[in-house]
């Protein structure tokens, strides 16, 4: 019998819409970082994770022909 994955796959919850980029969403023109920070307002540890990632990747730096995606999940109680 072939070995399969130890757990079945299931989609993860994320903080906000799945497809956001620097400069805002097409629908809301909201800043994706600020949107997620607002969604995480009651979760200080999660906010710190997001703020640290934004700083490390230099979120606001212009990238010619490239974009960044941003998502957050605290599945299984981890960050």
VENCORRA-V915759 format. One record per residue. N is the residue number from 0. RES is the residue in one letter. PHI is phi in whole degrees, 0 to 359 (* if undefined). OMEGA is omega as a letter, one per 40 degrees, with the letter a starting at -180 (* if undefined). D_FIRST is the distance of its C-alpha to the first C-alpha in Angstrom with 1 decimal. Layout:
BEGIN
n: {N | N}
res: {RES | RES}
phi: {PHI | PHI}
omega: {OMEGA | OMEGA}
d_first: {D_FIRST | D_FIRST}
END
This chain:
BEGIN
n: {0 | 1 | 2 | 3 | 4 | 5 | 6 | 7 | 8 | 9 | 10 | 11 | 12 | 13 | 14 | 15 | 16 | 17 | 18 | 19 | 20 | 21 | 22 | 23 | 24 | 25 | 26 | 27 | 28 | 29 | 30 | 31 | 32 | 33 | 34 | 35 | 36 | 37 | 38 | 39 | 40 | 41 | 42 | 43 | 44 | 45 | 46 | 47 | 48 | 49 | 50 | 51 | 52 | 53 | 54 | 55 | 56 | 57 | 58 | 59 | 60 | 61 | 62 | 63 | 64 | 65 | 66 | 67 | 68 | 69 | 70 | 71 | 72 | 73 | 74 | 75 | 76 | 77 | 78}
res: {X | X | X | X | X | X | X | X | X | X | X | X | X | X | X | X | X | X | X | X | X | X | X | X | X | X | X | X | X | X | X | X | X | X | X | X | X | X | X | X | X | X | X | X | X | X | X | X | X | X | X | X | X | X | X | X | X | X | X | X | X | X | X | X | X | X | X | X | X | X | X | X | X | X | X | X | X | X | X}
phi: {* | 293 | 282 | 251 | 295 | 294 | 229 | 286 | 282 | 214 | 295 | 264 | 282 | 227 | 272 | 101 | 302 | 287 | 240 | 228 | 216 | 306 | 103 | 114 | 275 | 295 | 281 | 247 | 58 | 281 | 291 | 298 | 292 | 297 | 300 | 292 | 298 | 294 | 295 | 258 | 301 | 260 | 231 | 302 | 294 | 296 | 301 | 296 | 300 | 298 | 299 | 294 | 298 | 302 | 291 | 299 | 274 | 52 | 311 | 274 | 291 | 293 | 233 | 290 | 70 | 225 | 225 | 239 | 252 | 218 | 215 | 219 | 217 | 245 | 303 | 60 | 75 | 252 | 231}
omega: {i | i | i | i | a | i | i | a | i | a | i | i | i | a | i | a | a | a | i | a | i | a | i | i | i | a | a | a | i | i | a | i | a | i | a | i | i | i | a | a | a | a | a | i | i | i | a | i | a | a | i | i | i | i | a | a | a | a | a | i | i | i | a | i | a | i | i | i | a | i | i | i | i | a | i | i | i | i | *}
d_first: {0.0 | 3.9 | 6.4 | 9.1 | 12.7 | 13.9 | 16.4 | 17.0 | 19.6 | 23.1 | 26.4 | 28.8 | 32.4 | 35.0 | 38.8 | 40.3 | 39.5 | 36.5 | 38.6 | 41.7 | 43.7 | 46.8 | 49.8 | 48.4 | 46.4 | 47.6 | 48.1 | 49.8 | 50.9 | 49.9 | 49.2 | 45.4 | 45.9 | 48.6 | 46.7 | 43.7 | 46.2 | 47.9 | 44.6 | 43.9 | 47.5 | 46.6 | 43.9 | 45.8 | 42.8 | 41.0 | 44.3 | 44.7 | 41.2 | 42.2 | 45.6 | 44.3 | 41.9 | 44.7 | 46.9 | 44.4 | 43.6 | 47.3 | 46.5 | 49.9 | 50.1 | 50.6 | 47.8 | 48.7 | 46.2 | 43.6 | 42.7 | 41.0 | 38.7 | 38.8 | 36.4 | 36.0 | 33.4 | 33.5 | 30.1 | 29.2 | 32.8 | 32.7 | 35.0}
END
